[in-house]
């Protein structure tokens, strides 16, 4: 298990992005603040190449967007999602699927998702350009940001295991994770399940998954921080578009069906989990 000091690679890397989308977003935010509005940051995570969900994102007047990792993996449009995040997010953290695609390594998913992750990893690498893959390789494993005297620590999984640590809302492990952390708010993703919890005066927030929610609902999940207040939010997106894109992926029909099931229900089909790997080759 890695400590924060052991994973400081790339933490100060500035994010590059084209100016067109960013300038429009900044102008909307400036107009809102000039009219008496407040500082507003949208927090998204686990997009998983779901371009339709990202394009439908409703927070068009935020001052900033932070992405907590897993731009790719599982979904049909990895290159387009990378391009959008580069143009819209000021901070992007590396997720286990981002590292897997960039470096061609195992994303270390749980057993039920292992085959699906492997199949879509190869698809993601084929669909991405070398520039896309280099962007994923260069992403920081964590980031410390201060906004209006509020200290944020951003990491995809958990501080002691930034890429692969799996920690649910009720876990006692959070006490260990926030111990010694110089942050008021710890922002995490990875589990695809949104929550807000306070542990030892540190607020932990997981925005859930924008592109592959596992709440049992089809709505995309995200969070907003607005002048000290944290909110978990959801929105509907054109799921039919993502399903159409999945049907165009060069993976087996069985894997396509499994991806669609997760988007529709939040879980894999029982038959997919129980069937031998050889039966689906």
NORWOJO-V456491 format. One record per residue. RES is the residue in one letter. PSI is psi in whole degrees, -180 to 180 (999 if undefined). OMEGA is omega in whole degrees, -180 to 180 (none if undefined). BURIAL is # if it has 9 or more other ideal C-beta (glycine too) atoms within 8 Angstrom, else .. Layout:
[[RES/PSI/OMEGA/BURIAL] [RES/PSI/OMEGA/BURIAL]]
This chain:
[[X/133/-176/.] [X/148/173/.] [X/163/178/.] [X/-37/-180/#] [X/-27/-178/.] [X/-10/-177/.] [X/31/-176/#] [X/6/-180/#] [X/125/171/.] [X/13/-171/#] [X/-25/-178/#] [X/7/-176/.] [X/121/177/.] [X/143/179/.] [X/128/177/#] [X/141/177/.] [X/147/174/#] [X/161/-172/.] [X/-21/-169/.] [X/-61/-180/.] [X/-40/-178/#] [X/-43/-180/#] [X/-40/179/.] [X/-43/178/.] [X/-44/-180/#] [X/-40/180/#] [X/-44/178/.] [X/-41/180/#] [X/-40/180/#] [X/-43/179/.] [X/-42/180/.] [X/-45/-180/#] [X/-37/179/#] [X/-27/179/.] [X/13/178/.] [X/10/180/.] [X/-178/-175/#] [X/171/177/.] [X/129/-174/#] [X/123/179/#] [X/127/175/#] [X/135/-179/#] [X/121/-179/#] [X/159/-180/#] [X/160/171/#] [X/58/178/#] [X/-37/176/#] [X/50/171/#] [X/27/178/#] [X/86/-175/#] [X/-39/-179/#] [X/-40/178/#] [X/-42/-180/#] [X/-41/-180/#] [X/-25/-179/.] [X/5/-176/#] [X/125/-169/#] [X/-15/-175/.] [X/82/-176/#] [X/-6/-177/.] [X/16/-178/#] [X/154/178/#] [X/-29/-175/.] [X/157/170/#] [X/130/174/#] [X/133/180/#] [X/125/-172/#] [X/25/168/#] [X/172/-175/#] [X/62/173/#] [X/-33/-171/#] [X/-177/-178/#] [X/136/178/#] [X/-41/-171/#] [X/173/-169/#] [X/-16/-171/#] [X/63/-175/#] [X/-44/-177/#] [X/-42/-180/#] [X/-37/178/.] [X/-44/177/#] [X/-45/-180/#] [X/-42/180/#] [X/-43/-180/#] [X/-38/177/#] [X/-31/-178/#] [X/-17/-172/#] [X/-25/-176/#] [X/137/177/#] [X/-24/178/.] [X/129/176/#] [X/130/-178/#] [X/151/179/#] [X/131/173/#] [X/170/-178/#] [X/-33/178/#] [X/-29/175/#] [X/-46/177/#] [X/-42/-178/#] [X/-44/180/#] [X/-43/-177/#] [X/-40/-174/#] [X/-4/-177/.] [X/55/179/.] [X/171/-178/.] [X/127/177/.] [X/-5/176/#] [X/51/178/.] [X/164/175/#] [X/159/-173/.] [X/-46/-177/.] [X/-29/-176/.] [X/2/-171/#] [X/-47/-179/#] [X/-45/-178/#] [X/-39/178/#] [X/-41/-179/#] [X/-43/180/#] [X/-44/-178/#] [X/-19/174/#] [X/-47/179/#] [X/-39/176/.] [X/-46/-178/#] [X/-43/-179/#] [X/-36/178/#] [X/-35/-176/.] [X/-22/-177/.] [X/151/172/#] [X/168/176/.] [X/-35/176/.] [X/-41/176/.] [X/-49/-177/#] [X/-37/177/#] [X/-39/176/#] [X/-44/179/#] [X/-40/-180/#] [X/-31/-175/#] [X/-4/-177/.] [X/141/178/#] [X/152/179/#] [X/-21/172/#] [X/168/-178/#] [X/139/174/#] [X/125/-176/#] [X/138/175/#] [X/127/179/.] [X/120/179/#] [X/46/178/.] [X/2/175/.] [X/126/-177/#] [X/123/179/#] [X/142/171/#] [X/119/-174/#] [X/127/179/#] [X/148/-175/#] [X/-48/-175/#] [X/-87/176/#] [X/157/-177/#] [X/-37/-177/#] [X/-13/178/#] [X/77/-165/#] [X/-28/-176/#] [X/-35/-166/#] [X/-11/-179/.] [X/130/-178/#] [X/113/-173/.] [X/112/-178/#] [X/168/-174/.] [X/-45/-172/.] [X/0/-174/.] [X/140/174/.] [X/-14/-178/.] [X/-24/-178/.] [X/-31/177/#] [X/-42/177/#] [X/-39/-175/.] [X/-35/-178/#] [X/-10/-179/#] [X/119/-180/.] [X/0/-180/.] [X/127/-178/#] [X/68/-176/.] [X/146/172/#] [X/-33/-178/.] [X/125/174/#] [X/120/-179/#] [X/124/-178/#] [X/169/176/#] [X/-132/166/#] [X/-42/-176/#] [X/-15/-179/#] [X/14/-179/#] [X/118/-174/#] [X/145/172/#] [X/161/169/#] [X/130/-180/#] [X/142/177/.] [X/126/179/.] [X/119/178/#] [X/47/177/.] [X/6/173/.] [X/129/176/#] [X/125/177/#] [X/129/178/#] [X/132/172/#] [X/117/-177/#] [X/-6/-173/#] [X/-169/-176/#] [X/130/175/#] [X/-36/-172/#] [X/-14/179/#] [X/63/-177/#] [X/143/178/#] [X/46/180/#] [X/-9/-172/#] [X/-4/176/.] [X/157/-177/.] [X/-6/-177/.] [X/140/174/#] [X/144/-176/#] [X/148/175/#] [X/179/179/#] [X/161/177/#] [X/133/169/#] [X/121/-178/#] [X/102/-179/#] [X/54/174/.] [X/-11/-179/.] [X/133/177/.] [X/134/178/#] [X/141/170/.] [X/133/-176/#] [X/161/177/.] [X/160/174/#] [X/153/176/#] [X/147/176/.] [X/165/-178/#] [X/81/-180/.] [X/-33/-179/#] [X/-32/178/.] [X/-42/179/.] [X/-41/177/#] [X/-42/177/#] [X/-43/180/.] [X/-38/178/#] [X/-39/180/#] [X/-15/177/.] [X/-7/-179/.] [X/142/179/#] [X/66/173/.] [X/171/-176/.] [X/156/177/.] [X/-38/179/.] [X/-41/177/.] [X/-38/176/#] [X/-46/179/#] [X/-39/-180/#] [X/-43/178/#] [X/-43/-180/#] [X/-38/178/#] [X/-42/180/#] [X/-41/179/#] [X/-36/-176/#] [X/-33/-173/.] [X/-16/-177/.] [X/-3/-178/.] [X/160/174/.] [X/151/175/#] [X/143/179/#] [X/-38/-179/.] [X/-32/179/.] [X/-41/-178/#] [X/-38/-173/.] [X/-23/-175/.] [X/144/176/.] [X/148/179/.] [X/-38/-176/.] [X/-30/-177/.] [X/-17/-177/.] [X/6/-178/#] [X/999/none/.]]
